Amino acid sequence: MATKTYVLRFSECEHDGDLDNYKNDIINSGGKIVDSGIFYEEETGWVKVEIDTNGYNDFMTKFKQTDAYGFM
């Protein structure tokens, strides 16, 4: 299974709880979390995610229906 790594950036990330919600949406959409972090001063966050190259379209179809997608 070949994967590709992406870094997704999110706005309105004031604390780890916000980022945890975004990460749950990524996992439920089929992504694998590799790393993540928050820039507290900017209230933004990022998540490094691996996605199966054959499942990218399925991931995006599911992810676009999540709350997290609206904060990218």
C-alpha positions, -999 to +999 in steps of 0.1 A: +000+000+000+016+033-011+009+064+009+014+101+005+020+125+033+001+159+035+002+187+060-033+201+066-035+236+083-064+247+104-077+280+117-093+287+150-072+263+169-070+278+204-062+246+223-055+209+219-093+201+222-099+220+189-071+201+172-083+168+186-117+173+169-100+180+136-078+150+140-109+128+147-125+140+115-093+131+096-091+096+111-128+090+105-123+100+069-095+074+065-063+094+071-035+083+094-021+110+118+017+112+117+022+144+137+005+176+148+009+209+165-005+243+174+008+278+169-009+293+200-001+329+192-017+326+157-045+303+169-037+279+140-029+242+140-014+217+116-017+179+111+006+158+091-014+129+077-007+099+055-033+089+030-033+058+009-027+070-027-055+047-040-079+060-014-072+098-017-105+105-035-125+085-010-107+104+019-115+138+003-151+129-003-156+119+034-134+148+047-152+175+028-183+165+048-167+172+082-166+203+104-128+202+102-128+208+064-145+241+070-116+253+092-088+245+067 
